[in-house]
Amino acid sequence: MRARFAAVHDCFHDLFASGRETGAALAVRYDGQPVVDLVGGSTRPAGAAGPLPTDEPLRAGGGSGSLPSTARTRGAWRPDTLVNVYSVGKPVAALCLLLLVDRGRLDLDDAVVRHWPGFRAPATVRQVLAHTAGLPVFPVPRPAAALGDWALLTGDLAAAEPEWEPGTVAGEHALTYGHLVGELVRRVDGRTVGRFLAEEIAGPWRLDLAFGLEQADQRRCADLSYGVPDWPVTTLGVPGSLRERALGNPAGCLDLAVLNSPLWRGAEIPAVNLHATATGLARFYDGLLAGGTLDGVRLFTADVVAEATRVQYDGPDLLLADHTRWTLGMQYEEDGSWGMGGIGGSCAWADPARGYTLAYTTSRLAGFDRVEALVDALHSCL
């Protein structure tokens, strides 16, 4: 890691030393080059696999940054450790559909029903991508087992009445987003969104991230844990609220027994179950920041990237209960950065003004104070 960014290394180390972090990775690319690539802690919750193998953050990669022997023990977080990053995966799903838009297979202002016969809500592809389609809740109560039944859940959405007139207001489509976007991908292309991602984006750009893990990749996963015992209760929100209805159905999306299971890791739940490395996510955003090209491989035209990262909605978000700017799948911040955070603290974004991309992946489900501290350290180095 370049000496210029030593403050970021120190801050990452302090998160572990203070007990605020137990297992995480951080990747930063600046001016198109990797400048920070750190991993630290354990892939198993405290008490499940003994003490943390090391409290020293480790640099990813080979050479002088290779892992010391203490980090090769079972349970140490490694450069190829995958972790569930919740909503950080929404832009990845969106870009799968946008790649088909780029290729002329559908148009952003097409009615969804044009590509998905029987779809009831009068929403457009653009409205689905911008969280204004009015379908933030799966309409039929379903158990956790339904998370593995794509046809059941997309059928529920196709028959659903929108909660508001599409296009009039936004509400993050917390769990439904990936099924809406992913079913459009499947209807237009024929492949599942997980397979499309693997073959059309992750493969060509060499990104270590996926929807729906094979058994071998599931063995690379870090187990999620609660930062505080009541995390799922406070995250779910007020009973009966839009947030509670959206996050609570199907059941299990905040339950560790589900989240750390083969059911969750093997299913495609694209709104909330991307499993990724921090390096893979930082590279993904670097490709977008460069206008659709990474390592000389162009996947997207600059025009589609510009449209994908342009503000499509600027106003109240009914689920987040806050003023929000939505692009086509990402949140747009006042400083001009665009990306997405996930409940639990994982984040990834691009900052065009400062010229960097950043990804932070964590297995300790808690707040965003950790990444905020890291960003303060990073900005002090620029």
Secondary structure, 3 states (H helix, E strand, C coil): CCHHHHHHHHHHHHHHHCCCCCEEEEEEEECCEEEEEEEEEECCCCCCCCCCCCCCCEECCCHHHCCCHHHHCCCECCCCCEEECEHHHHHHHHHHHHHHHHCCCCCCCCEHHHHCCCCCCCCEHHHHHCCCCCCCCCCCCCCHHHHHCHHHHHHHHHCCCCCCCCCCCECCCCCCHHHHHHHHHHHHHCCCHHHHHHHHHHHHHCCCEECCCCHHHHCCECCCEECCCCHHHHHHCCCCCHHHHHHCCCCCCCCHHHHCCHHHHHCCCCCCECEECHHHHHHHHHHHHCCCEECCEECCCHHHHHHHCCCCEEEEECCCCEEEEECCCCEECCCCCEEEECCECCEEEEECCCCEEEEEEECEEECCHHHHHHHHHHHHHC
